[in-house]
Amino acid sequence: MTRKWEFTGETKSWCDITLRRIRALVDIGASVKAGDVGGWLEADAALSQDGDAWVFGNAQVSGDAQVFGNAQVSGNAQVFGNAQVSGNARVYGNAWVSGDARCLLTIGPIGSRCAMLTIHADFKIGVRFNAGCFTGTRDEFLAQVEKTHGDNKHGNAYAAAVMLADHLVDAPVGEALKEAA
């Protein structure tokens, strides 16, 4: 099999893991040319050598996450855990996708770090919350918010985001995700 990308040798640390930058060895689709530098991967298996899948710029893929088919991850997006991005899917901007994920909501910038909060269905734990280096359940997220922010403006903004996520989980979108599990 002909490899379509390689690691450049450039590394960076994020949340106690080492990510490595990639470079295209061949033209990939219409937007990636041989020699173009791409995003960051923790493991070789994170990005398929088949198809036109690509990770651009500052985007990161880590854990057991995989990008394949014709999928693209770009911007400051982060895909991690057991998440899979496939087909013609696009994950971009500051989105975070993790676990066994189907995204419900991305809000931001929010909080004292002006970060993105991504809330998605995770078929192992229910609803997963990702912000900064935090990833966990609704209750774990609320406990961390209470510990860090109490009822200041950031804590109140996060609480409102949790209320919206609760509504979405109870709404038809949540039912559709439960049926797809």
C-alpha positions in Angstrom: 0.0 0.0 0.0 1.3 3.5 -0.9 1.4 5.8 2.1 -0.3 9.1 1.5 1.2 10.9 4.6 4.1 10.7 7.1 5.0 12.2 10.4 7.2 15.3 10.0 9.2 14.8 13.3 7.7 17.9 14.8 5.9 17.1 18.2 3.9 18.9 20.8 2.4 18.0 24.2 -1.3 18.4 24.9 -3.0 17.1 28.1 0.0 14.8 28.9 0.1 13.2 25.4 2.5 13.6 22.6 1.1 14.7 19.2 3.0 14.5 16.0 2.5 16.7 12.9 1.8 15.1 9.5 2.8 15.9 5.9 1.2 14.7 2.7 3.3 12.5 0.5 0.9 12.6 -2.4 -1.9 14.9 -3.6 -5.0 14.2 -1.5 -8.3 15.3 -3.0 -8.5 18.8 -4.4 -7.2 20.7 -1.4 -4.0 18.9 -0.2 -0.9 18.8 -2.3 2.2 16.6 -1.8 4.4 18.3 0.7 1.6 20.1 2.5 1.9 20.0 6.3 -1.2 18.9 8.1 -2.5 18.7 11.7 -1.5 16.6 14.7 -2.0 12.9 15.5 -1.2 10.8 18.5 -1.0 7.5 16.6 -0.4 6.3 13.1 -3.9 4.6 13.2 -5.6 7.9 13.8 -5.7 8.8 10.1 -6.3 6.3 7.3 -3.8 6.0 4.5 -6.8 5.2 2.2 -9.3 7.7 0.8 -9.1 11.5 0.9 -9.3 11.8 4.7 -7.1 14.6 6.1 -6.3 16.5 9.3 -5.5 20.1 8.6 -3.7 22.9 10.5 -4.0 22.9 14.2 -6.5 20.1 14.4 -5.7 17.2 16.6 -6.7 13.5 16.7 -5.7 11.4 19.7 -6.6 8.4 21.8 -8.2 5.7 19.8 -10.0 8.2 17.6 -9.9 7.6 13.8 -10.4 9.7 10.7 -11.1 7.9 7.5 -13.0 7.8 4.2 -13.2 11.3 2.8 -13.6 13.0 6.3 -11.8 16.2 7.2 -10.8 17.7 10.5 -9.6 21.3 10.5 -9.2 24.5 12.4 -8.6 23.9 16.1 -10.9 20.9 16.2 -10.1 18.0 18.5 -11.2 14.4 17.9 -10.3 12.0 20.7 -11.4 9.0 22.8 -13.1 6.4 20.6 -14.7 8.9 18.2 -14.7 8.1 14.5 -15.0 10.7 11.8 -15.8 9.1 8.5 -17.6 9.3 5.2 -17.7 12.9 4.0 -17.9 14.4 7.5 -16.3 17.7 8.4 -15.2 18.6 11.9 -13.9 22.2 12.0 -13.5 25.4 14.0 -13.0 24.7 17.7 -15.2 21.7 17.9 -14.4 18.7 20.2 -15.6 15.2 19.4 -14.8 12.3 21.7 -16.0 9.0 23.1 -18.4 7.1 21.0 -19.7 10.4 19.9 -22.6 12.1 18.1 -22.4 15.8 18.6 -25.3 17.6 20.2 -24.0 21.1 20.8 -20.9 23.3 20.6 -20.9 26.6 22.5 -18.2 29.2 22.8 -16.2 30.9 23.5 -17.3 30.4 27.0 -15.8 30.4 30.5 -12.8 32.1 32.0 -10.5 30.7 29.2 -12.9 31.6 26.4 -12.8 28.0 25.3 -15.3 25.9 23.4 -17.7 23.6 25.2 -18.7 20.6 23.2 -21.6 18.4 24.4 -22.3 15.1 22.6 -24.0 11.8 23.0 -21.6 9.1 24.1 -23.2 5.7 24.0 -21.1 4.4 26.8 -21.7 7.2 29.4 -24.7 9.1 28.1 -23.9 12.7 27.5 -20.2 13.8 27.5 -19.0 17.3 28.2 -15.6 18.5 26.8 -14.0 21.8 27.7 -10.2 22.5 27.9 -8.6 19.3 29.1 -11.8 18.2 30.9 -13.9 15.4 29.5 -16.6 13.6 31.5 -20.2 13.2 32.4 -22.7 15.9 33.1 -22.4 15.5 36.9 -18.6 15.5 36.7 -18.7 18.6 34.6 -21.1 20.4 37.0 -18.9 19.4 40.0 -15.8 20.8 38.2 -17.6 24.0 37.3 -18.8 24.4 41.0 -15.3 23.8 42.2 -13.7 26.2 39.8 -16.3 29.0 39.3 -19.1 28.6 41.9 -21.9 30.9 40.9 -19.8 33.6 39.2 -20.6 34.7 35.6 -18.6 31.8 34.2 -20.3 29.2 36.4 -23.7 30.6 35.5 -22.9 30.5 31.7 -21.8 26.8 32.1 -24.9 26.0 34.1 -27.1 27.5 31.3 -25.2 25.4 28.7 -26.0 22.3 30.8 -29.6 23.2 30.9 -29.7 23.6 27.1 -28.0 20.2 26.8 -30.5 18.6 29.1 -33.3 20.0 27.0 -31.7 18.6 23.8 -31.3 15.2 25.3 -35.0 15.2 26.2 -36.0 16.6 22.9 -36.5 14.7 19.6 -32.8 15.0 18.8 -31.9 13.1 21.9 -34.5 10.4 21.1 -33.1 10.0 17.6 -29.6 9.5 19.1 -30.9 6.9 21.6 -32.6 5.0 18.7 -29.4 5.0 16.7 -27.4 3.4 19.5 
